[in-house]
Structure formats: structure tokens, C-alpha cells
């Protein structure tokens, strides 16, 4: 309630939880890069819609101890449905300890009785579709990496994510050009580790993907996006010499992932690598024109226990996408 101290609101919310009354609220822990954050948001948003619950975004806890990748909250440009969590809603103080205790407390309880839900692994879990939230507060910690988690509310998800503010005029105009060109093909290459052959996609895959695109798109123009444009240009140059193509970005825009995402999703066709960033650009790009949009994705399977990424698990790739 407006005008009451935060701690008073928190105690009131806990009273509702303990007594089983009050409105439903789901607090979602956002984490990972842009693509992973979008998956987590979309899945939690779908759960909130199906349960007529308030959606609250914990935009801090999932990044506070990420010293290796140093990810940060990246959804501020989108038209999200939900407010940011308060200090107390993030289980602060001693949030890391309190979240760990909550995980252990609810680990073996039935899903319908959990106040702290942690998704185990990344494989699609159909039980989340039937999740009935209890009155009060439920905390959700999961990646939700499947369209099936939010397919029934995809209109709402698209509306939330179709608006991406803060773009420069030149980028807006370039995006319009990409959209108007029926032959625009967005190509994304994600660099993992130090050119690891285990995680990084091979040029052989991209060569096959280009041939696949040529079967459906007349005189395509390829727009290549990457988290390291200079290395990508050096690697891809020989592969694209006979096709019209452009490398997007430069070393100065190395960390401007939101700008690249904004432009990439305005292409009409897609060749993606093993990247949730590219997955989302392709999903948003095809939404309004699925009948004509071609998405080519890698069919390989990558075990997260032996790699810096996971890929190919059940539920990740929509059946309509072409897998090579």
C-alpha cells in the first residue's frame, strides 16, 4: 500500500502467505544473458497470466554473484508487464542464504505446495503448464527455455517484447529497411570460450544453412551479427564472397547487445547458432509472418556439463524451424 514503509508491506504479505489468503504473486529470478532473461520472463509471465497473479521481477539477485560472465539486467528497454522487486521481496537481507534455505525446504514438496520453485535442468517440464499458484507469494527460479511454456499466451509475450525503446534514429531507419526487404537474412554467430570447437558452431553448419536459405529465398542479402564482429568477419569472409552481405557492428559496439538484438529481429529470415539471444530474435521476427519466415537452427546436442552452453534439449527448438 502506498504510504506504508516497505517492511510493513512485507510483513503484511507474509501474513497473507501464512494464512492462505490475499492476491497471488510470482517473483521471478532473472539471470543469464539477454536471451536467457527473455526466456525466464516469458515463462513467468505465462504462469502469472494463467493464475491471474501479479508478476514481480527480481532484477538484482541473479547477477549479484555473477563474477565470471558479469551479466547484468538487460530488459530495461522492453515494455514488460510487471514491476521490479523491492529489497525485501528479493529476500534481503542475507538473500543468498535465505534463497538457498528456501530451495532446500521446498525441494521435495509437491509442485502445488511449493513457495519456492526451482526448475531442475533445462529440459522442457510440462508440469509448469498446469501449475496452480497458491494465494500469497511464490518465488520462481528457472530458465524456461521452451516456447511451449508460453505458447498459449504468445500474443501477450509478443506485445511485451515487440517494443524496444531507446534506439537511435539511424538504427530505427535501418530496422525498417530490413523489414521491407523480403530477402533479408539475419545470421548470428556466438563466440564461446576461446574458439572452442565444442561450443562454437562450425563453418560447415553455416555453409549448409546458407544453401538451405537459397532453396526458399530468392537473391538473399545476409546481415551478420556477432558478439565479436572483427573475429567473425575474418572467419566468415571466405564463406560469403559470392553473396550480398553486410557485417553489422564494429569493435566499438562490442557490448551493445540490445542494439544488435533490435536490428537482428527485424530481418525476415534467420540463420541462428547455438544462442538463446538469436533464438529470441528469430522468434520475434517470425511472429507476424510465420507463413513466409524461414528459420534455420543447429540440430546438434550440447551437454551443459561439458560445455559453457546447453543446446538441443527437448523443447528448445520449435518444430516448424528447419534443423541442420
N, C-alpha and C positions, 0 to 999 in steps of 0.2 A: 504494500500500500504506500502511495506517495506520502511523504512527510514523516514516515516512521524510520528509525535507524535500521541499517542493514541487518544488524544482529537480531533485532526484534522480528523482522520479516523471516529471517532464517529459522528462529525458534518456532514461529507460527507454522512454517512449512513442515518442520519436523513433527509438530503436534498432529498435523493432518496425516502425515505418513504413518505415525504410530497408531492412530485411531481409525485409519482406513477411510477417511473422507477428505473432501476437497478436490480441486481440479487435478487432472493428470498432467504431469510434466516429465519430459525426457531431456536429460542433459547429455549432450554428445561430446566425447573427447575427440577433437580434431588433431590429426598428426600426419607426418609424412610430407611429401611434396604436393604440388598443386593438384595433380591427378588423384592421389590418394585422399586428399582433403575433400575433393568433389564427390568421390565415392561415398565417403563416410557421411558427408552432409546429406546426399541424396537418399541413402538408406534410412538415416534417422528421420529425415523429413517425411518419408513414406510411412514409417512407423507412427509418427505423430499424426499424420492425416488419418490413417486408418483407426486410430484410437481417440481422435478428437482431443489431442493433447497439445500443450504448449511446448514449443521447441526452443531449447536454450543451448547456445554454442560455447563450449569451453575452448577458447582460442589461445589458451596460455599453457595449460598443464602438459599437453603433448609435445611441447617444444622446449620446455624449461631445462630439460636434461639432455637434449639432443646435441651433444658436443662434437659428434663425428660429422654428421651431414649438415648441422647448423640450419635446419629448416625453420621457417617462421610462418605465421599465419598468412595465407595468401588469398583469402576470399573477400577481401575488403572492397574490391571493385564490382562485385556481383550484387544483384538485387535479392539478397537472401531473405527468406521468411523465418525470422527468429532473432532473438536478441542475444547479446553476449552475456555469459555467465558472470555473476558477481564473485567477489573474493570468497565468500562463504559457500556459494554454490559450487565452486571448484574444490570444495573440501579443504580449504585452507583455514587455519594454518596447519603445517605438517601434512600437506596434501599428498605427497608421495607415499608416506607411511599409511595414511588413512585410506587411500585408494587400494593399497596392497592388502590391508586388513579386510576391506570390503570384498575384494576379489576372493580371498580365501573363505570368508564367511558364507558367501553365496555360491561358491563353486559347485557344490554337489546338490544344491536345491533345484527343484523343478523350475523350468523356464518361467512358468506363470507366477512363481513365488519370488523371483529374483528382483532385488532393488539395484543390483549392480550386475550388468550383463556384459560379459567379455566374450567376444566371438573367438572360438578356438580355431586357429589356422585361417586360411583364406578361401578354401573350397566352399562353394555355394551351400548354404544351410536353409532349407525350405521352412524350417520351424520359425524363422524370423517373420515369415509372411503371416503366420497365424498368431503372432504374439499379441496377447491382450494385456495391456499395461494395467497395473493396479492404480487405485487413486493415490495421489501424492507424487513423490519424486522417484524416478528411475534413472540411473546413470548408465550410459551405453558406451562401450569401448570396443570398437571393431572396425574393419576396413570396408566391409560391404561391397566387395569387388565383383558385382554382377548386376546386369541390367534387370534381372528377374526380381531383385529386391524392390524395385520402384517402377516396374513396367506398367502396373495398374494405375499409377498416378503420374505418368510421364509428362502429361501436359503441364502439371504444376511444376515439375522439375525443370522442364524447358523454360517456362516463364521466369523462374527464379534465376536461371543461369544465362538466359539469352541477352540480358542487359549487362554490359561490362563497361563501366564508366571510366573516365579519366584518360581517354585516348587522345593523342594529338590529331590535329586536323588532317595532316598528311596520311596518317595511318587509317583514319576513317575513310578517306577517299580511296586509298589503296584497297581496303577491305571491300568497298563497293565494286571496284574493278574486278576483284577475284570472284565475287558473287555473280557478276554479269557475264563472266567468261565461262561458258558451259564446258570448256575443255581444261579448266584449271585443276591441277592435281597437286595437293599438298603432300609432301614427302617429309617424314620426320625420322631423324636418326638420333638415338640416345646413346651417349657415351657412358660406359660403366668402367670403374676401376682404371687401369692403365692399358686400355685397348685389349681387355681380357677377351679371349676367344670363347670363353664360356658364357659370358653375359652379353657382349656386343654382337649385334646381328652381322652376318656376313654379307659381302657384296653380291654373292651368288643369290641370296634371297631377294635383294633389291633388283637384280637383273631379271629374275623370274617375275617379280611383281610388276615391273615396267612392261614386260611382254603381256602380262595379264590385262593391264590397263589398256594396252593397244588393241585388244580384242573388242573393247567396248567404247573407247573414247577416240574420236577422230582428231588427229593433229593435236595431241595434248601439249600443254605447257606445264612443266614441272617447277614447283616452288619448293625449295629445300630448306627445312628448318632444323636447327640443332642447338644443343646446349654448348657446342664448341664449333662455331661456324668455320673458323680458319682450318681446323683439322678436317672437318667434313668436306670442305671444298677440295682439299688436297686428295682426300680419299675417293670422293665421288667424281671428280673431274673427268677421268677417262671413261667412266660409265655413261656419261650424259652428253658427250660431244656431238652426237648425231641428232639430239633432240633440243627443242627450245626449252631453256631452263634458266632459273634465277636462284642464287643463293641469298637467303634473307638474313639480314643482321650482319653484324661485324663484332670484333672483339670488345668494342665499347659497350655493346648491348648484351654482353655475355650473360648477365644476371637478370635481364629483363624478360622473365618467363611469361608474365602476364601479357606483355605486348605481343610476343610470338604466338601465344595461345589465341589471342584476339584475332590475329591475321590468319593463322592456320585454319581456324574453324570456319572461315568464310570461303574456303575453297569448295569446289563442287565434287571432287573425288579425292580419295586418300590412299596413300601407302604408309602404313604405320609400322613402327618397330615394336619391341617389347617394352612399351611405355604406357602407363596409365594416363600420362599427360596427353599423348597422341590419341589414346582411346577416346578420351572425352572430347577432344577437338573433332574427331570423326563422328562421334555420336550426335553432337550438337549440329554439326554441319549437314548431316543427312536427315535430320528430324523432319524438316518441312518438305523434303523431296526424296523420300526413300525409294521411290519407283525408278529414279534415274541415277542416284548416287552409288558409286562403286567404292567399296572399302576393302582393301587388301591387307590382311594381317598375318603375322607369322604363326604357323601351326605347331611350332616346337614347344616342348615342355621343359621348364627350368625349375629345378628344386631349390627353394629358398635356403635350404640347409647347406648347400654347397655353392651358393652364388649370392651376389648382392641384390638380386631381384628374384621375383617369382613370376612365372608365366605359364599359360597353357592349362591351368587347373580348371575343373568343371565349373561352368557358369560364366567364365570370364568373357568369352567372345560370343556375340550374338550369332545365331545360326545363319542369318542372312548374309553375313560377311564372308568374303572369299578367303580361304585359309591356304597358305602355301608352306 
